[in-house]
Amino acid sequence: MNVEKPASERAVIREEASGVQIIIPQKWSAAKVFIGLFLLAWLGGWVFGETSTIGSLTGHITNSGSESFLLFWLIAWTIGGIAVICFLFWMLFRREIMTITSDILTIDDKVLGIGRTRRYSVLDIKNLRVVRQANSGYPYQTFSFATQFNQGVLAFDYGMRTIRFATGIDEAEGGYILDFIKKKYWVSKSI
């Protein structure tokens, strides 16, 4: 009889003198690998279309169509290809780094060191909690665009906004991180 092993934590928690740093890597799944491979294959065709059109516009290939249409198509095709490349990198290499000090919570959402940093005053953070994912009732659904676009399992209220983060972990690990944060760093605060 085969028994499933319990999942281990994905996030890395580093305690430092100034606070704690929690690194949440991107979550991998079979669906994500399939989408990544499909986009790579699509980019192969994209490169062919890009080079053919540039060759037509520069006169290296016989031009049978209108140059203005080809120029418009090239611009749109280039923008589409860049968007796919950015999405592919974001989907495969994104990671969130949460840093908590005595007065600031910082959330870095980056791809290969490029991305955005958000800072929040700890005093203004209310109701830090685990949020149930929309697709969590379906055990075989391993990729959801809703969970990819900043719909993380951890959330807090900040003024009249709800801030969500930690997309690379499951609800159980989110609960573990939440308990760790509350016990170690916000024992006296009412969050």
Secondary structure as UniProt FT lines:
FT   STRAND          12..16
FT   TURN            17..18
FT   STRAND          19..25
FT   HELIX           30..58
FT   HELIX           67..93
FT   STRAND          94..101
FT   STRAND          104..111
FT   TURN            112..113
FT   STRAND          114..121
FT   HELIX           122..124
FT   STRAND          125..130
FT   TURN            134..137
FT   TURN            139..140
FT   HELIX           145..148
FT   TURN            149..150
FT   STRAND          154..158
FT   TURN            159..160
FT   STRAND          161..165
FT   TURN            167..168
FT   HELIX           171..184
//
